[in-house]
Each structure stands twice: as structure tokens, then as C-alpha cells.
């Protein structure tokens, strides 16, 4: 159980949740403005766009955070 707790603490910080919320918000704004009129299946569905925004937000903040950790480690 301790390993599971460490996994959540390491991979889901407040920064991750904030980035996922921003990604969700931007994906919904994009869908509202132009995606709903598209023929593309990803852009047409608000649920898929929401999932895409959350995933991109998580990945981007994780990349930035790991890069900063490596930079701090090298100094």
C-alpha cells in the first residue's frame, strides 16, 4: 500500500492538477470556437477534446517538471 501512495504523491501533484484544468479549459474553448464544426472525429466530440486537453496538460507539466529536476540535479 505504501508503494501505491508514493506513486500518487509523485505523479499527481497540485501542479499536475492545475495543468490538467488549464488544458481542459483551453480544449473546451477550442472546441466551442472551431472544433464543433469540424469533420474530424477528435475535434467534433467535446468529450474527446476534454480528454485530449487533460492529457496534454499533464504531459506538458510533467516534462517541464522533470526537466527542472534534472537541471537542479546537475547544478
Secondary structure, DSSP 8 states (H G I E B T S, - for coil): -HHHHHHHHHH--HHHHHHHHHHHHHHHHHHHHTGGG-SSHHHH-HHHHHHHHHHHHHHHHHHHHHHHHHHHHH-
